[in-house]
Amino acid sequence: MNDQGLTASTPACVVPEIRLTLLAVPSSVALARELVRYSLTNWGYGQALVHDSALVMSEIVTNAVSAARGHPIRIRCAVHDGAPLLECWDPSPALPAHRYTATTAESGRGLAIITAYAKRAGTRPSTTGQGKIVWARMPT
């Protein structure tokens, strides 16, 4: 991932992907969701998968906003082995963790939602050694 702003590449020999650098603020969640909707719709995915992927990306970015509020974050929407791959880098080394959430709580279910909709999900350290990448590979 880079921080050059919006980058799109869709040549026949390259896997489709879009990258975007945002500020870790609540309004960026809606931008990330729309980026996924736009990308996956244009890449020919069905409405149900587009909806589920947008939901998963919004949860991933919400976690990044909580972990790194006010700092740059980078999102990536790509295709890996025919399936949508959603990623978000943030500069915080703290890994997201599942936690017990009361049924009346207004937050705290992000990881549960991600794992419920994604085929696979996880985290990995950034190749720069700063921060982490939270990712989800969606089913097809």
Phi, psi and omega per residue, in radians:
M1 nan 2.589 3.123
N2 -2.210 3.061 3.072
D3 -2.049 0.819 3.123
Q4 -1.639 0.188 -3.085
G5 1.551 -2.584 -3.106
L6 -1.358 2.219 3.115
T7 -2.315 2.219 3.100
A8 -2.144 2.408 3.049
S9 -2.463 2.153 -3.136
T10 -2.415 0.422 3.061
P11 -1.031 2.704 -3.079
A12 -0.967 -0.578 -3.080
C13 -1.516 -0.046 -3.084
V14 -2.093 2.482 3.074
V15 -1.153 2.349 3.110
P16 -1.050 2.373 3.055
E17 -2.771 2.673 3.020
I18 -2.343 2.370 3.120
R19 -2.151 2.555 -3.129
L20 -2.603 2.339 3.037
T21 -1.708 2.266 -3.121
L22 -2.260 2.947 3.002
L23 -1.622 2.425 -3.125
A24 -1.311 1.379 3.085
V25 -2.345 2.728 -3.063
P26 -0.929 -0.634 -3.112
S27 -1.151 -0.331 3.118
S28 -1.222 -0.379 3.119
V29 -1.078 -0.793 3.132
A30 -1.137 -0.669 3.105
L31 -1.106 -0.755 3.126
A32 -1.106 -0.736 3.122
R33 -1.067 -0.769 -3.139
E34 -1.191 -0.611 3.083
L35 -1.062 -0.746 3.117
V36 -1.147 -0.799 3.122
R37 -1.014 -0.847 -3.131
Y38 -1.061 -0.865 -3.071
S39 -1.089 -0.955 -3.045
L40 -1.172 -0.598 3.070
T41 -1.119 -0.784 3.132
N42 -1.210 -0.407 3.100
W43 -1.551 0.067 2.997
G44 1.579 0.241 3.126
Y45 -1.384 2.661 -3.126
G46 -1.239 2.795 -3.048
Q47 -1.037 -0.696 -3.115
A48 -1.137 -0.776 3.128
L49 -1.180 -0.651 3.089
V50 -1.076 -0.803 3.136
H51 -1.070 -0.867 -3.121
D52 -1.083 -0.702 -3.138
S53 -1.158 -0.696 3.097
A54 -1.103 -0.702 3.095
L55 -1.094 -0.810 -3.141
V56 -1.088 -0.783 3.128
M57 -1.098 -0.661 3.133
S58 -1.127 -0.615 3.096
E59 -1.236 -0.697 3.101
I60 -1.080 -0.803 -3.114
V61 -1.224 -0.625 3.064
T62 -1.025 -0.727 3.082
N63 -1.104 -0.699 3.118
A64 -1.136 -0.682 3.102
V65 -1.083 -0.731 3.108
S66 -1.145 -0.670 -3.070
A67 -1.375 -0.516 -2.979
A68 -2.420 0.674 -3.051
R69 -0.833 2.249 3.083
G70 1.510 -0.142 3.134
H71 -1.732 2.799 3.062
P72 -1.151 2.509 2.979
I73 -2.256 2.750 3.134
R74 -2.215 2.268 3.105
I75 -1.973 2.686 3.140
R76 -2.487 2.318 3.026
C77 -2.116 2.118 -3.063
A78 -2.495 3.126 3.058
V79 -2.045 2.243 3.115
H80 -2.270 2.070 -3.085
D81 0.904 0.710 3.083
G82 1.436 -0.057 -3.096
A83 -2.007 2.584 3.066
P84 -1.077 2.375 3.057
L85 -2.103 2.152 -3.090
L86 -2.008 2.274 -3.111
E87 -2.398 2.625 3.030
C88 -2.516 2.159 3.042
W89 -1.691 2.430 2.957
D90 -2.426 2.745 -3.019
P91 -1.364 -0.099 -3.118
S92 -1.375 2.360 3.082
P93 -1.389 -0.216 -3.097
A94 -1.193 2.218 3.141
L95 -1.468 2.509 3.062
P96 -1.146 2.556 -3.107
A97 -2.344 2.466 3.031
H98 -1.159 2.494 3.091
R99 -2.494 2.719 3.073
Y100 -1.205 2.342 3.134
T101 -2.250 2.220 3.086
A102 -1.105 2.627 -3.116
T103 -1.119 -0.354 3.133
T104 -1.625 -0.078 -3.107
A105 -1.181 2.547 3.139
E106 -1.594 -0.113 3.120
S107 -2.617 3.067 3.077
G108 1.815 0.098 -3.118
R109 -1.879 0.140 -3.036
G110 -0.977 -0.881 -3.117
L111 -1.157 -0.612 3.098
A112 -1.121 -0.694 3.109
I113 -1.161 -0.786 -3.139
I114 -1.029 -0.854 -3.096
T115 -1.228 -0.458 3.109
A116 -1.244 -0.607 -3.063
Y117 -1.698 -0.512 -3.073
A118 -1.449 2.629 3.023
K119 -1.253 -0.732 3.080
R120 -2.541 2.622 3.104
A121 -2.671 2.741 3.114
G122 3.136 -2.928 3.093
T123 -2.312 2.727 3.023
R124 -2.606 2.659 3.095
P125 -1.180 2.651 3.070
S126 -1.199 2.566 3.110
T127 -1.163 -0.324 3.110
T128 -1.436 -0.182 -3.096
G129 1.507 -0.023 3.131
Q130 -2.010 2.126 3.070
G131 1.400 -2.854 -3.063
K132 -2.533 2.888 3.030
I133 -2.105 2.188 3.018
V134 -1.752 2.289 -3.041
W135 -2.365 2.774 3.052
A136 -2.548 2.292 3.033
R137 -1.837 2.129 -3.046
M138 -1.495 2.716 3.072
P139 -1.285 2.809 3.054
T140 -2.068 nan nan
